[in-house]
């Protein structure tokens, strides 16, 4: 019985370690934790704008992904799976037909645009009920 329990504990521990070490392969893992801004075929200037608004972006729990010359630049701290870019293109850019998307914590598309206006996105986010609750101090994380 002890051997069986040790084996089960080892399998559970191994599964947890593998889950922690795998990279992000879709936006599903960010749902209910983060808002997401996606920008396709952008320039380094867009990345500079996002980086310049770092504090406001962190305050609003925004993770951004910019596709620049076929590569992903992001403020996401974890690893990305090789298939992540293909998922973004298929599930978001091709499906919605816009190069800039704002995705809410619930995973829904909140805005689709042809260019990034970060101040407008901040206004949109700040008007959302979940963000209103966050600003009032009762976080909905």
Beta strands, then each sheet from edge to edge (+ up, - down):
strand 1: 35-39
strand 2: 62-68
strand 3: 71-74
strand 4: 100-103
strand 5: 109-113
sheet 1: 3+ 2- 1- 4+ 5-
end
